Amino acid sequence: MPTTKKQLTVRPEFNDFLQEVDEYTAQLPLTLREEMRQALYSEYERDYEKVEECCRDMLENHPDNTDVLALLGRTQLSQEKFKEAEETLEKLLEIEPERDFERIEHGIAFHALGNYHEAIKELLKADPKAAYHPFYNSTLGDCYVQTGNRRKARDAYRAEVTRWEETREMASPENLDGCFCQLIYLDAALSLMELTVDLGVYRRFLEKAELTPDMKERLASNIAYWSTLLTAPAFREPFVKFVREVEQEGFLLDSPRYYIIDSAYRAEESYRYHEDKNIDAFMESFLSAEARDQSEIDSDAARATQLAYEWYMTKCVEEYAEMLLYVAENYPYSYTRIVTFLDQLMTFGPEKTREFILDRLEKDEGVKVGRDEIAAGLDESYKNVRNAKKQPVYLAEGGVTYKRSAKKIMPNDPCPCGSGKKYKKCHGR
């Protein structure tokens, strides 16, 4: 039975790679060395079709050579030929079951095929310390998520983070960032005390990482993803603290998604004023309609909703003067979004402002009625809005069992954050 004493790792530096190829192929039969070298060079150049062709040629004379089968399985994974890779790696492991690295890749192939239970079995058979694979922990973590074991998933992602803490080594910044994203999400979802520590470790990672445009995009996406957990009051303070640190350190400077910082502050406020008894249903809906960034208004209907609530406010601004001062003091980021409108309202007065609103609605291609009908419809809708009551608070899942105080949120339901969007277009993402 052939045994490989040395695993080949394709390194980014070509000279280092050449040296490693020499060491690796020296262990192989003479009849395979030159063909294997050519296959490995093709792999370095990412010419996976050529690699596969070389492997097929070598297997004609050496059908059970595990080194060739390992390379073939690896290149099939690279080409996303997951079923073929699974079969190739299964054959290899029947011949040489102690090859941990290839067993991990076998598990990765099962994961890609959606066979999560089988993937977990294979991954747990391997010793990741003896044969480190950059996607071992992230794959195992996702398998646990897919099979409903979030605590074990959290531990898998934490293992990759711990490795970075101890060695400062990583497969790639992107892979480690993905592990941080899931780790912190699960910390918050499970109400774990480790959340604050893990947020601090992530912040240190950001300080050391090269914040390329892609990494900044990932950071912004992480913040948006974590904001879906703001229904849990205990998560809000550490979340806001982290966002403030991101802002102060300038991690998202020059990023087209810098706006996510302000959006995160407003998202956190939206959950608080939803629960605030001093904010009634009308003011909550008005703040939510005004709160969205222009880049987030993805339809004429969304813009029409914003204009409608501005119309409603012209009808009752004096009545709400005291509440507006309360909002300014307690929800400054949300208040900032309405200042421009309020200044216009104070400058031109309610009647002139309503004329401006009608002008804009008339230009909307989706509006098929005349100016008088629009005004009448808004007045009728205003009566319904003023009579509306706040909906129950949606509670987050976590380490504590909560009784749901409202129906389950469905994809086409309004998002409970009050944005006015459908849940699937907002926090449901």
C-alpha positions, 0 to 999 in steps of 0.5 A: 500500500503506497504511503505519502510521507509529505503533503503538498501545499501549493504556495503563492510564491513560485520558487517555494512551490517549485522546491516543494514539488521537488520534495513531494515528487521525490517520494513517488515512483519514477514512472510517475514523477515527470507526469505528476510535476506537469500536473502540479504546474497546471494546478498552480496555473489553475488549468484544472482541465489540464490537471484532470487530463494528466491524472486520467493518463496517469491512472491508466497505468497506476489505477490505484495510486492514491497520490494521483487520486488525491490530485484528481479529487482536489481538481474536481472539487476546484471545478465544482464537480462535487459528485465526481470528487466524492467518488474519486475520494471514496475510492482513495480512502478505501485504499488508504483510509488514514489519509486525513486531508483527503477525508476532509475533502471527502466531507467537503464534497458531501457538504457541497452535495447537500449531504450534511449528515454524511459530511459531518461523519467524514469530517469528524473521522479526520484529525484537523490538527494532523492535516490542517485544511483551511475549510475544515472548520467553516464546512463543519460549522455550516453542516451543523447549522444546516442540521440544526445544531447551532452550539456545535456550529459555533464551536467549529467556527470558534476553533478556526478563530482560536487557531488564528489567535494562537498562530496568527496563521489563516488560510485567507482573510476572507475565509477567517472573516466568514468564520468571525461573521458566523461565530458572532451571529451565533454568540448573539443568537444563543445569548452567549457571554463570549459575544463581547470577547469575540467581537473584541477579537474580530476588531483586532483581526480588522486592525491587522488585516489588509482592508481591501475593498472586498474586505470592507464589503464583507465588514459592511455585510457582517454589520447588516447581517448582525442587525437582524438580531437587534430584536434581542435587547441584550445584543444592542449595546455590544452591537452599537459599541462595535459599530462605533469602534468601526466608525472611530477606527475608519475601517469603512472609510472610502467604502461605498457602503460607509452608509451602513454605519449610520444605518446600523445606528438607526436600526438599533434605534428603531427597535428601541422606539418600537418598544418605547411607550412615549412613541406612538404608532404614527410617530414610529411609522413616520420615523421608519418611512423617513429612515431609509437611505435613498440607495435602499428605496428600491421601488416607486411604492417605497418612495410614495410611502415616504411622501405619504407620511410626510403628508400626514405629518403636515396635518399634525406637526403642532400636535407632535411638537413635544414628541419630536423634541423627545425623538431628537434627544433620545433617537438622534440618528433617526431624528437626523433623517427628518430634519430636512423635511421639518425645516422645509415644513417650518419654512414653507408651512403645511399647505405649501409643503403638501403642494410640493408632495403632490407635485412629486406624486403626480410625476410618479408613473405608477400613480394613475389618478389626478391631483385631487384624487391623490389628495383625497386618498391621502386624507382618507389614509391619514385617518386610518394611520392616526387610528393605528396601534403599535404591533407587538414586539417580535422576539429573537430566538436565543439561549432563553426560551421566549413566547412569541408575542406575534405571528411568525414573520413570513417573507412577504410580511412588512419587516418588523423593524418598521422600514416599510419594506417586505421582510425578505427585502430587509432584515429577512436577507 
